[in-house]
Amino acid sequence: MKRLMTILFVVISLSGCKSAVKTKEPQKSAEETQYDIAWNNDIKWKKYVAGIQQEFNETKSPETGFKLLSRFESFNPFTGIFRYTKDKITTKHKIEKYEYVQIPTRDGLKLDGWFIPVENAKGTIIVLHGWGSDMDFGLTQSKFLVALGYQILVYNARYWNFADNPYDYVGFIANDIEDIGDIITFISARADVNTDKLGVMGFSYGAQKSIIAGAKYNQLKFVMADAARINNEAYNEEQYNYIKSVLKGKSIPSMTMAELNLLNVVATISPRPLLLLHGEKDSTVPLAHSTTILETAKQPKEMHTFPASGHCLGMIGSDKEAYFKVVNDFLEKNVNKK
């Protein structure tokens, strides 16, 4: 009996020990841990933006409206795609020959970029990504240009320099336009760039900027804009002075409000060629925007639409062959004309 009790005690004790042992969860990698932290920071950021939006809805105050419009552009500053793919251009985009560059701006920032060189290039194109996007998706949209024989420079807009603290960012399109001037200076210094065949291609908000920059900088010999939005809500003098007061101590652009109104300046691109592109299924920027821009611009100009394409996606879906042909024909006619 004593022996039986001893055996039962041992069995019960072992069972207790076994139940006390917890299943060991797999240890997360440093990158996974970093991403979890970033994810939580993005949740806080989205709540912050939602708070500003609610305040504006309730008050309609100009100050809150400007805070909303000038905020860090992405909803995911901490988990932004580029932050986790910038070293994966060879695996994701299948591009082996490239240069990671940092482009200095007049106010001391360094813009991340990829320069994709092409031997005996037909020309060089500066690529401008859209609102809330980054150079990673900008490359997704523009890498077909490399296959057409053009080298490209795709870069992150300045707001990405504030990704670690998006609350500090104050955005204004004039700063982005003047960044393009810095980029022109940077890329024109390269021995492998023919400045007589330097142009710009933008998507969405980048398309809007490409037109305004094309009007401002004669160094851009051609302009291509996919789904540019008309910014006819240009600020008045009082609002512009408010912007400058907010930007005091930061970067204050020299451009006037008239220079930032797309419809005011698009005709200035002439006699350089302008190509407008637009997906007919675009639910973000109405097709009428490109039509109005075409009507306001001067020759040489052309516009092409793509029936199956949504917002700035003509190069990816079923319209892609037509999209590639339109762009190639435009470049061959205007940049590489015999």
C-alpha positions as CSV (number, residue, x, y, z in Angstrom):
1,M,0.0,0.0,0.0
2,K,2.8,2.4,0.9
3,R,4.6,1.6,-2.4
4,L,1.3,2.2,-4.3
5,M,0.9,5.6,-2.6
6,T,4.5,6.5,-3.5
7,I,3.9,5.6,-7.2
8,L,0.7,7.6,-7.3
9,F,2.5,10.6,-5.7
10,V,5.2,10.5,-8.4
11,V,2.7,10.2,-11.2
12,I,0.6,13.1,-9.9
13,S,3.8,15.2,-9.4
14,L,5.0,14.5,-12.9
15,S,1.6,15.3,-14.3
16,G,1.6,18.6,-12.4
17,C,5.0,19.4,-13.8
18,K,3.9,18.6,-17.3
19,S,0.9,20.8,-17.1
20,A,3.0,23.6,-15.7
21,V,5.3,23.5,-18.8
22,K,4.1,26.1,-21.3
23,T,4.5,25.7,-25.0
24,K,7.4,27.8,-26.1
25,E,6.3,30.2,-28.8
26,P,8.7,30.7,-31.7
27,Q,11.0,33.7,-31.2
28,K,10.4,36.6,-33.6
29,S,13.2,37.9,-35.7
30,A,14.5,41.4,-35.2
31,E,12.8,42.5,-38.4
32,E,9.4,41.0,-37.2
33,T,9.7,42.8,-33.9
34,Q,10.6,46.0,-35.6
35,Y,7.6,45.7,-37.9
36,D,5.2,45.0,-34.9
37,I,6.4,48.2,-33.3
38,A,6.0,50.1,-36.6
39,W,2.5,48.7,-37.0
40,N,1.4,50.0,-33.6
41,N,2.9,53.4,-34.4
42,D,0.9,53.5,-37.6
43,I,-2.3,52.8,-35.6
44,K,-1.5,55.8,-33.4
45,W,-0.8,57.9,-36.5
46,K,-4.1,57.0,-38.1
47,K,-5.9,58.0,-35.0
48,Y,-4.1,61.3,-34.9
49,V,-5.1,62.0,-38.6
50,A,-8.7,60.9,-37.9
51,G,-8.8,63.4,-35.0
52,I,-7.7,66.3,-37.2
53,Q,-10.3,65.3,-39.8
54,Q,-13.0,65.2,-37.2
55,E,-12.0,68.6,-35.9
56,F,-12.0,70.1,-39.4
57,N,-15.5,68.5,-40.1
58,E,-16.8,70.2,-37.0
59,T,-15.0,73.6,-37.2
60,K,-14.1,74.1,-40.9
61,S,-11.3,76.3,-39.6
62,P,-8.6,77.3,-42.2
63,E,-5.8,76.3,-39.7
64,T,-7.2,72.8,-39.2
65,G,-7.8,72.5,-42.9
66,F,-4.2,73.4,-43.7
67,K,-2.9,71.0,-41.0
68,L,-4.9,68.2,-42.7
69,L,-3.7,69.1,-46.2
70,S,0.0,69.6,-45.2
71,R,0.4,66.5,-43.0
72,F,2.7,63.6,-43.8
73,E,1.2,62.1,-46.9
74,S,1.2,58.4,-46.1
75,F,-1.3,56.7,-43.8
76,N,1.5,54.2,-43.0
77,P,4.7,56.2,-42.3
78,F,6.2,53.6,-40.0
79,T,5.4,50.5,-42.2
80,G,5.7,52.2,-45.5
81,I,6.6,49.7,-48.2
82,F,9.9,51.3,-49.1
83,R,11.2,51.0,-45.6
84,Y,11.1,47.2,-46.0
85,T,12.1,46.9,-49.7
86,K,14.8,49.4,-50.3
87,D,17.5,46.7,-50.4
88,K,15.4,44.3,-52.5
89,I,15.3,46.0,-55.9
90,T,17.0,42.9,-57.4
91,T,14.6,40.4,-56.0
92,K,11.3,42.3,-56.2
93,H,11.9,44.3,-59.4
94,K,14.4,42.0,-61.0
95,I,16.8,44.9,-61.7
96,E,20.5,44.0,-61.3
97,K,22.1,47.2,-62.5
98,Y,21.2,50.2,-60.4
99,E,22.6,52.9,-58.1
100,Y,21.2,53.8,-54.8
101,V,21.5,57.6,-54.6
102,Q,20.9,60.4,-52.1
103,I,19.9,63.7,-53.7
104,P,20.8,66.8,-51.7
105,T,18.2,69.6,-51.5
106,R,18.8,73.3,-51.0
107,D,17.5,73.1,-47.4
108,G,19.8,70.2,-46.3
109,L,17.6,67.1,-46.9
110,K,18.8,64.0,-48.7
111,L,16.2,62.3,-50.9
112,D,16.5,58.6,-51.4
113,G,16.5,57.4,-55.0
114,W,17.3,54.7,-57.4
115,F,19.1,55.5,-60.7
116,I,18.7,52.8,-63.3
117,P,21.4,53.3,-66.0
118,V,21.0,52.1,-69.5
119,E,23.9,51.7,-71.9
120,N,23.5,54.0,-74.9
121,A,20.4,55.4,-73.4
122,K,17.8,57.1,-75.6
123,G,17.2,59.6,-72.8
124,T,16.8,60.1,-69.1
125,I,13.5,60.4,-67.2
126,I,12.9,61.7,-63.7
127,V,9.9,59.8,-62.2
128,L,7.5,61.4,-59.7
129,H,5.4,59.0,-57.6
130,G,1.9,59.8,-56.3
131,W,0.5,61.0,-53.1
132,G,1.2,58.7,-50.2
133,S,3.3,56.5,-52.5
134,D,7.1,55.9,-52.6
135,M,9.9,55.2,-55.0
136,D,9.3,51.5,-54.7
137,F,5.8,51.7,-56.3
138,G,7.1,54.5,-58.5
139,L,9.5,52.0,-59.9
140,T,6.7,49.4,-60.4
141,Q,4.9,52.0,-62.6
142,S,8.0,53.2,-64.5
143,K,10.4,50.4,-65.0
144,F,8.9,49.6,-68.5
145,L,10.8,52.8,-69.5
146,V,14.1,50.9,-69.0
147,A,12.9,48.2,-71.4
148,L,12.2,51.0,-73.9
149,G,15.8,52.2,-73.7
150,Y,15.5,55.1,-71.2
151,Q,17.4,55.4,-68.0
152,I,15.3,56.6,-65.0
153,L,15.7,58.3,-61.7
154,V,12.9,57.4,-59.3
155,Y,13.1,58.9,-55.8
156,N,11.1,59.4,-52.5
157,A,9.4,62.7,-52.1
158,R,10.6,64.8,-49.2
159,Y,8.0,63.8,-46.8
160,W,9.6,60.4,-46.4
161,N,12.6,62.1,-44.7
162,F,10.1,62.6,-41.8
163,A,8.9,59.0,-41.6
164,D,10.3,58.5,-38.1
165,N,8.3,61.5,-36.8
166,P,5.5,62.3,-39.2
167,Y,3.9,64.6,-36.7
168,D,6.7,67.2,-37.4
169,Y,6.1,67.3,-41.2
170,V,4.6,70.4,-42.9
171,G,4.0,69.8,-46.5
172,F,3.6,72.3,-49.3
173,I,3.7,71.5,-53.1
174,A,6.1,74.4,-53.8
175,N,8.8,72.6,-51.8
176,D,8.3,69.4,-53.9
177,I,8.5,71.5,-57.1
178,E,11.8,73.1,-56.0
179,D,13.1,69.7,-55.1
180,I,12.7,68.8,-58.7
181,G,15.0,71.7,-59.5
182,D,17.6,70.2,-57.1
183,I,17.2,66.8,-58.8
184,I,17.7,68.4,-62.3
185,T,21.0,69.9,-61.0
186,F,22.0,66.5,-59.5
187,I,21.3,64.3,-62.5
188,S,22.6,66.8,-65.0
189,A,26.1,66.5,-63.5
190,R,26.3,62.9,-64.5
191,A,28.5,62.1,-67.5
192,D,26.0,59.5,-68.7
193,V,23.1,61.9,-68.9
194,N,22.4,63.8,-72.1
195,T,20.7,66.9,-70.8
196,D,19.1,67.5,-74.3
197,K,17.1,64.4,-73.7
198,L,16.1,64.9,-70.1
199,G,12.4,64.7,-69.2
200,V,9.9,63.9,-66.4
201,M,7.0,61.5,-65.9
202,G,4.6,61.7,-63.0
203,F,1.7,59.7,-61.6
204,S,-1.3,61.3,-60.0
205,Y,0.0,63.9,-57.5
206,G,3.3,63.3,-59.2
207,A,1.7,64.1,-62.6
208,Q,0.4,67.4,-61.2
209,K,3.9,68.2,-60.0
210,S,5.4,67.1,-63.4
211,I,3.3,69.7,-65.3
212,I,4.1,72.5,-62.8
213,A,7.8,71.6,-62.8
214,G,7.8,71.3,-66.6
215,A,6.5,74.8,-66.8
216,K,9.1,76.1,-64.4
217,Y,12.2,74.3,-65.6
218,N,13.2,74.6,-69.2
219,Q,15.8,71.9,-68.6
220,L,12.9,69.4,-68.8
221,K,12.7,68.7,-72.6
222,F,9.4,66.7,-72.4
223,V,6.6,66.1,-69.9
224,M,4.5,63.0,-69.4
225,A,1.6,63.1,-66.9
226,D,-0.6,60.1,-65.9
227,A,-3.9,61.2,-64.2
228,A,-2.9,64.8,-63.2
229,R,-5.3,66.5,-60.9
230,I,-6.2,70.1,-61.5
231,N,-5.4,72.1,-58.4
232,N,-7.6,75.1,-59.2
233,E,-8.1,75.7,-55.5
234,A,-4.9,77.7,-55.4
235,Y,-4.5,79.7,-52.2
236,N,-5.1,83.4,-52.0
237,E,-2.6,85.9,-50.6
238,E,-3.9,85.6,-47.0
239,Q,-3.6,81.8,-47.0
240,Y,-0.2,82.0,-48.6
241,N,1.0,84.3,-45.8
242,Y,-0.4,81.8,-43.3
243,I,1.5,79.0,-45.0
244,K,4.8,81.0,-44.8
245,S,4.2,81.7,-41.1
246,V,3.7,78.0,-40.5
247,L,6.8,77.1,-42.4
248,K,8.9,79.8,-40.7
249,G,12.2,78.2,-39.6
250,K,11.6,75.3,-42.1
251,S,11.9,75.6,-45.9
252,I,10.0,78.5,-47.4
253,P,9.6,78.2,-51.2
254,S,10.1,81.2,-53.5
255,M,7.3,80.3,-55.9
256,T,4.2,82.4,-56.2
257,M,0.7,81.0,-55.9
258,A,0.1,81.7,-59.6
259,E,3.1,79.5,-60.5
260,L,1.5,76.7,-58.5
261,N,-1.8,76.7,-60.3
262,L,-1.5,74.0,-62.9
263,L,-4.0,75.6,-65.4
264,N,-2.2,78.9,-65.1
265,V,1.1,77.4,-66.2
266,V,0.5,74.3,-68.4
267,A,0.7,76.4,-71.6
268,T,4.2,77.5,-70.7
269,I,5.5,74.0,-71.4
270,S,5.1,74.7,-75.1
271,P,7.0,74.4,-77.4
272,R,8.2,71.3,-75.5
273,P,6.0,68.3,-75.9
274,L,3.3,67.2,-73.4
275,L,1.8,63.7,-73.1
276,L,-1.3,63.2,-71.0
277,L,-2.4,59.6,-70.0
278,H,-5.5,58.5,-68.1
279,G,-7.3,55.3,-67.3
280,E,-11.0,55.4,-68.2
281,K,-11.9,53.5,-65.0
282,D,-10.1,56.0,-62.8
283,S,-12.3,56.6,-59.7
284,T,-9.7,58.8,-58.0
285,V,-9.0,61.6,-60.5
286,P,-11.9,62.1,-63.0
287,L,-11.0,61.9,-66.7
288,A,-12.3,65.4,-67.1
289,H,-9.2,66.7,-65.4
290,S,-6.9,65.5,-68.1
291,T,-9.4,66.7,-70.8
292,T,-9.3,70.2,-69.3
293,I,-5.5,70.2,-69.1
294,L,-5.3,69.2,-72.8
295,E,-7.7,72.0,-73.8
296,T,-5.6,74.6,-71.9
297,A,-2.2,73.4,-73.0
298,K,-0.5,74.5,-76.2
299,Q,1.0,72.3,-79.0
300,P,2.7,70.0,-79.2
301,K,0.4,68.0,-76.9
302,E,-1.5,64.7,-77.0
303,M,-3.7,62.7,-74.7
304,H,-4.5,59.0,-74.6
305,T,-7.0,57.0,-72.5
306,F,-7.0,53.4,-71.6
307,P,-10.5,51.7,-71.3
308,A,-9.7,48.9,-68.8
309,S,-7.4,50.9,-66.5
310,G,-7.9,52.4,-63.1
311,H,-5.9,55.1,-61.4
312,C,-2.4,55.2,-62.8
313,L,-2.4,51.5,-63.6
314,G,-2.3,51.4,-67.4
315,M,1.2,49.9,-67.4
316,I,0.1,46.9,-65.3
317,G,-3.2,45.6,-66.5
318,S,-4.7,44.5,-69.8
319,D,-4.0,47.9,-71.4
320,K,-0.3,47.7,-70.8
321,E,0.8,46.9,-74.4
322,A,-1.2,49.9,-75.7
323,Y,0.2,52.0,-72.8
324,F,3.8,51.0,-73.7
325,K,3.2,51.8,-77.4
326,V,1.7,55.2,-76.7
327,V,4.6,56.2,-74.5
328,N,7.2,54.7,-76.8
329,D,5.7,56.4,-79.9
330,F,5.6,59.8,-78.1
331,L,9.3,59.5,-77.0
332,E,10.5,58.3,-80.4
333,K,8.6,61.2,-82.1
334,N,9.7,63.9,-79.7
335,V,13.0,62.8,-78.1
336,N,14.6,60.5,-80.6
337,K,13.4,62.0,-83.9
338,K,15.8,61.5,-86.7
